[in-house]
Amino acid sequence: MEPTGVLTAGFAGLGFPEIIVIALVAVLLFGGKKVGDLGKGLGEGIRNFKDALKGGEEEKKEEEKVAEKK
């Protein structure tokens, strides 16, 4: 139950209109191609981070298997 007078907010307290304005300003400042490249780079960075986390879990499992054999 929400207290009286408190509105729910979207991502990080930003609503849809604010996100649209931020996106438009980014396109005006950097141009469409640069914004696309930034998004692509961000996506690759997140993917690499997830892969690194997954790789650490796999190494830990392999170490546990080796320890069980001893």
Phi, psi and omega per residue, in radians:
M1 nan 2.264 -3.104
E2 -1.542 2.479 3.032
P3 -1.116 2.689 -3.128
T4 -1.108 2.358 3.088
G5 1.515 0.009 3.126
V6 -1.771 2.200 3.127
L7 -1.746 2.553 3.079
T8 -1.349 2.574 -3.115
A9 -2.106 2.772 3.107
G10 -1.403 -2.553 -3.110
F11 -1.038 2.146 3.082
A12 0.935 0.601 3.112
G13 1.379 0.132 -3.140
L14 -1.805 2.379 3.063
G15 -1.575 3.101 -3.122
F16 -1.043 -0.794 3.140
P17 -1.067 -0.659 3.133
E18 -1.158 -0.680 3.129
I19 -1.146 -0.689 3.105
I20 -1.104 -0.758 3.128
V21 -1.100 -0.756 3.118
I22 -1.078 -0.749 3.128
A23 -1.106 -0.733 3.130
L24 -1.132 -0.715 3.111
V25 -1.115 -0.715 3.122
A26 -1.091 -0.734 3.123
V27 -1.136 -0.708 3.136
L28 -1.159 -0.679 -3.111
L29 -1.290 -0.777 -2.998
F30 -1.823 -0.355 -3.069
G31 1.559 2.697 -3.066
G32 -1.050 -0.727 -3.100
K33 -1.154 -0.754 -3.132
K34 -1.131 -0.711 3.130
V35 -1.114 -0.689 3.078
G36 -1.095 -0.738 3.114
D37 -1.136 -0.688 3.103
L38 -1.106 -0.743 3.110
G39 -1.112 -0.722 3.119
K40 -1.104 -0.783 3.127
G41 -1.101 -0.698 3.108
L42 -1.120 -0.747 3.113
G43 -1.089 -0.740 3.111
E44 -1.126 -0.692 3.120
G45 -1.104 -0.751 3.113
I46 -1.129 -0.732 3.132
R47 -1.090 -0.769 3.122
N48 -1.112 -0.670 3.112
F49 -1.107 -0.789 3.120
K50 -1.109 -0.719 3.114
D51 -1.096 -0.679 3.124
A52 -1.140 -0.708 3.095
L53 -1.121 -0.734 3.140
K54 -1.128 -0.703 3.130
G55 -1.095 -0.666 3.106
G56 -1.137 -0.662 3.113
E57 -1.182 -0.696 3.137
E58 -1.141 -0.720 3.121
E59 -1.106 -0.676 3.135
K60 -1.124 -0.730 3.119
K61 -1.120 -0.708 3.118
E62 -1.121 -0.697 3.114
E63 -1.126 -0.651 3.100
E64 -1.158 -0.679 3.114
K65 -1.127 -0.717 3.126
V66 -1.135 -0.708 -3.130
A67 -1.157 -0.596 3.123
E68 -1.203 -0.583 -3.122
K69 -1.224 -0.462 -3.092
K70 -1.353 nan nan
